Amino acid sequence: MRASMTPDDFNRWLAFRQLCPDKMERLIHVCKIGFTLLANAWGAKIDPCDLDPQREDEREHDATPQQAAAIVAMALGKPDGNRNR
């Protein structure tokens, strides 16, 4: 369907979806907000966007060198300086 649309048709379709959203999408959105409120009440500190893997922010993938070293240390353990090579 989308392959045969012109850009104007697609823009109209997007506008229509904002005015008349899909009921299942609306239910999923409401559930994400409810789960986020519950998790935050328990101290998790998450955002509804964190529950949607398709809308990841690209900044999440950029780690500082200190963060990268901490991730490696957690995954592999700290390097042993006493090892002879």
C-alpha positions as CSV (number, residue, x, y, z in Angstrom):
1,M,0.0,0.0,0.0
2,R,2.7,2.5,1.0
3,A,4.8,1.7,-2.1
4,S,2.1,3.0,-4.4
5,M,1.5,6.2,-2.4
6,T,2.8,9.6,-3.5
7,P,4.5,11.7,-0.8
8,D,1.3,13.9,-0.5
9,D,-0.9,10.7,-0.1
10,F,1.5,9.5,2.6
11,N,1.4,12.9,4.4
12,R,-2.5,12.8,4.4
13,W,-2.4,9.2,5.7
14,L,-0.1,10.3,8.6
15,A,-2.4,13.2,9.4
16,F,-5.4,10.9,9.4
17,R,-3.6,8.5,11.8
18,Q,-3.0,11.3,14.2
19,L,-6.7,12.3,14.2
20,C,-8.0,8.8,14.2
21,P,-5.3,6.5,15.8
22,D,-5.4,2.8,15.6
23,K,-7.1,1.4,18.7
24,M,-4.4,-1.2,19.4
25,E,-1.7,1.4,19.1
26,R,-3.6,3.6,21.6
27,L,-3.9,0.6,24.0
28,I,-0.2,-0.1,23.8
29,H,0.6,3.6,24.5
30,V,-1.7,3.6,27.5
31,C,-0.2,0.4,28.8
32,K,3.4,1.8,28.4
33,I,2.4,4.9,30.4
34,G,0.8,2.8,33.1
35,F,3.7,0.4,33.4
36,T,6.1,3.4,33.5
37,L,4.1,5.0,36.3
38,L,4.1,1.8,38.3
39,A,7.8,1.1,37.7
40,N,8.7,4.7,38.7
41,A,6.6,4.3,41.9
42,W,8.8,1.3,42.7
43,G,12.0,3.4,42.0
44,A,13.0,2.2,38.5
45,K,13.2,5.7,36.9
46,I,12.2,4.8,33.3
47,D,10.6,6.8,30.6
48,P,7.8,5.4,28.3
49,C,10.2,5.9,25.3
50,D,12.5,3.3,27.0
51,L,9.9,0.6,26.4
52,D,9.8,1.1,22.7
53,P,12.8,-0.5,20.9
54,Q,11.9,0.9,17.5
55,R,12.3,4.5,18.7
56,E,15.7,4.3,20.3
57,D,17.5,7.5,20.6
58,E,20.9,7.4,18.8
59,R,22.5,9.2,21.7
60,E,22.0,6.1,23.9
61,H,24.6,4.3,21.9
62,D,27.3,6.9,22.4
63,A,29.3,6.0,25.5
64,T,32.1,8.0,27.1
65,P,35.4,6.1,27.4
66,Q,34.8,5.8,31.2
67,Q,31.4,4.3,30.6
68,A,32.8,1.9,28.0
69,A,35.5,0.8,30.4
70,A,33.0,0.3,33.2
71,I,30.8,-1.8,30.8
72,V,33.8,-4.0,29.8
73,A,34.9,-4.3,33.5
74,M,31.4,-5.5,34.5
75,A,31.2,-8.0,31.6
76,L,34.8,-9.4,31.7
77,G,36.1,-8.4,35.0
78,K,39.0,-6.0,35.7
79,P,42.3,-6.9,34.0
80,D,44.8,-8.6,36.2
81,G,48.0,-6.6,36.3
82,N,50.0,-9.4,37.9
83,R,49.9,-11.6,34.8
84,N,53.2,-12.4,33.1
85,R,53.1,-12.4,29.3
